Amino acid sequence: MLHKIVEQKHREIELLKQQLDLKQAERLVMDLSPTRPFIDRLIHSHRPVSVIAEVKKASPSKGLIREDFDPLFIAQAYEEAQVDAMSVLTDVPFFQGSKEYLEQISQQCQVPIIRKDFLVDPLQVYEARLMGADCILLIAAILTSQQLAELSTLAKDLDLDVLIEVHNREELELVLTSTHPGIIGINNRNLKTFETSLSTTEELLKYVPTGLPVVSESGIHSSDDIRYLEGLGVRAVLVGEHFMRQQNIRLAVEELVGC
């Protein structure tokens, strides 16, 4: 599945280059307002475990997750629940996301936002900054050491925070030897079976350097899960599907992670 997604991203990048070249992007970002601190917000949350709440309509593994999908309504419910940050899917063919969702939410909400997509090219980083993101996701499974270093450095130059996601020890070691991450995301989903297990976070935490904040991603559905991850020393969680399946999103956030 990842290979198929990356192939699609390269096709999208070719189309993007017809609309926006690097020189033009460099000029445009110079006029933008400063970003909102993403990592700092997670680290200094009033909650023991901070929360990144995801605006997510669908996924390849689950299909359509929320039928009555109104991205701005969802984002405003998250903001009312005082989430620490939001994740917005911008991938169209696989997750039914949209760049317009992120632009709209960024303009209407004050919570810092991470662009959730499959970034493999510098122009996508510029694009993220231009659409109003405060942070980007880099997925170690689809990037080389050189790409991780290049895209991380560019993001920081553009005043974007970077969350680097890993699924196993090999990817974690690649990240730690390629760049100096400000935060690490551990995805609990097995990319081959699509099954989730919080034990992935527990296992990989052993190899994360002391002091490096960790976000646990996927498979988080209950306050018991939150307490378990808090006991491991996890700094933040990323939750999407659980919130998207609830009728009252604000209440769902408060029940999972507190007010």
Backbone hydrogen bonds, N-H to C=O, Kabsch-Sander energy under -0.5 kcal/mol:
donor,donor_aa,acceptor,acceptor_aa,energy
5,I,1,M,-2.4
6,V,2,L,-2.8
7,E,3,H,-2.1
8,Q,4,K,-1.8
9,K,5,I,-2.2
10,H,6,V,-2.1
11,R,7,E,-1.5
12,E,8,Q,-2.2
13,I,9,K,-2.6
14,E,10,H,-1.7
15,L,11,R,-1.5
16,L,12,E,-2.5
17,K,13,I,-2.5
18,Q,14,E,-0.7
18,Q,15,L,-0.7
19,Q,15,L,-0.6
19,Q,16,L,-1.4
20,L,16,L,-2.5
25,A,21,D,-2.6
26,E,22,L,-2.8
27,R,23,K,-1.7
28,L,24,Q,-2.3
29,V,25,A,-2.2
30,M,26,E,-0.7
30,M,27,R,-0.6
31,D,28,L,-1.3
32,L,29,V,-1.3
42,L,38,F,-1.6
43,I,39,I,-2.4
44,H,40,D,-2.1
45,S,42,L,-1.0
50,S,235,R,-2.3
52,I,237,V,-3.1
53,A,51,V,-0.6
53,A,85,A,-2.5
54,E,239,V,-2.6
55,V,87,S,-3.3
56,K,54,E,-0.9
57,K,95,F,-0.5
58,A,95,F,-1.2
59,S,63,G,-1.6
63,G,59,S,-2.4
65,I,57,K,-2.9
66,R,57,K,-1.8
69,F,67,E,-1.9
70,D,68,D,-0.8
74,I,70,D,-2.5
75,A,71,P,-2.5
76,Q,72,L,-2.5
77,A,73,F,-1.9
78,Y,74,I,-2.3
79,E,75,A,-2.4
80,E,76,Q,-2.2
81,A,77,A,-1.5
82,Q,79,E,-1.5
83,V,78,Y,-1.8
84,D,51,V,-1.2
85,A,51,V,-1.5
86,M,112,P,-2.5
87,S,53,A,-2.2
88,V,114,I,-2.3
89,L,55,V,-1.5
90,T,116,K,-2.0
91,D,116,K,-0.7
96,Q,92,V,-1.6
97,G,91,D,-3.6
98,S,89,L,-1.8
102,L,98,S,-1.2
103,E,99,K,-2.3
104,Q,100,E,-2.7
105,I,101,Y,-2.5
106,S,102,L,-2.8
107,Q,103,E,-1.7
108,Q,104,Q,-1.5
109,C,105,I,-2.4
114,I,86,M,-2.7
115,R,135,C,-2.5
116,K,88,V,-2.6
116,K,114,I,-0.7
117,D,115,R,-0.8
119,L,117,D,-0.8
119,L,137,L,-0.5
124,Q,121,D,-1.2
125,V,121,D,-0.8
125,V,122,P,-0.8
126,Y,122,P,-1.9
127,E,123,L,-2.4
128,A,124,Q,-2.1
129,R,125,V,-2.0
130,L,126,Y,-2.5
131,M,127,E,-1.9
132,G,128,A,-0.5
132,G,129,R,-0.9
133,A,128,A,-2.4
134,D,113,I,-2.9
135,C,113,I,-1.4
136,I,161,D,-2.1
137,L,115,R,-1.2
138,L,163,L,-2.4
140,A,138,L,-0.7
140,A,165,E,-2.4
142,I,139,I,-1.8
143,L,140,A,-1.3
148,L,144,T,-2.5
149,A,145,S,-2.1
150,E,146,Q,-2.7
151,L,147,Q,-2.9
152,S,148,L,-2.0
153,T,149,A,-2.3
154,L,150,E,-2.3
155,A,151,L,-2.3
156,K,152,S,-2.2
157,D,153,T,-2.1
158,L,154,L,-1.5
159,D,156,K,-1.5
160,L,155,A,-3.0
161,D,134,D,-2.4
163,L,136,I,-2.7
164,I,162,V,-0.6
164,I,183,I,-1.3
165,E,138,L,-3.1
165,E,163,L,-0.5
166,V,185,G,-3.0
172,L,168,N,-2.0
173,E,169,R,-2.7
174,L,170,E,-1.9
175,V,171,E,-2.3
176,L,172,L,-2.5
177,T,173,E,-1.6
178,S,174,L,-0.9
178,S,175,V,-0.7
179,T,175,V,-2.1
184,I,213,P,-2.4
185,G,164,I,-3.2
186,I,184,I,-0.5
186,I,215,V,-3.2
187,N,166,V,-2.7
187,N,185,G,-0.7
188,N,186,I,-0.6
188,N,217,E,-3.2
190,N,195,E,-3.3
191,L,189,R,-0.6
194,F,190,N,-3.1
197,S,188,N,-1.7
200,T,197,S,-1.9
201,T,198,L,-0.6
202,E,198,L,-1.6
203,E,199,S,-2.7
204,L,200,T,-2.3
205,L,201,T,-2.1
206,K,202,E,-0.5
206,K,203,E,-0.8
207,Y,204,L,-1.9
208,V,205,L,-1.1
212,L,209,P,-1.9
215,V,184,I,-3.1
216,S,236,A,-2.6
217,E,186,I,-2.9
217,E,215,V,-0.5
218,S,238,L,-1.2
221,H,219,G,-0.6
226,I,222,S,-1.6
227,R,223,S,-2.4
228,Y,224,D,-2.4
229,L,225,D,-2.4
230,E,226,I,-2.7
231,G,227,R,-2.2
232,L,228,Y,-1.0
233,G,229,L,-0.8
233,G,230,E,-0.9
234,V,229,L,-2.2
235,R,214,V,-1.5
236,A,214,V,-1.9
237,V,50,S,-2.1
238,L,216,S,-2.4
239,V,52,I,-2.4
239,V,237,V,-0.5
244,M,240,G,-2.5
245,R,241,E,-1.5
246,Q,243,F,-1.7
249,I,247,Q,-0.9
252,A,248,N,-2.0
253,V,249,I,-2.2
254,E,250,R,-2.1
255,E,251,L,-2.5
256,L,252,A,-1.7
257,V,253,V,-2.8
258,G,253,V,-0.5
258,G,254,E,-1.4
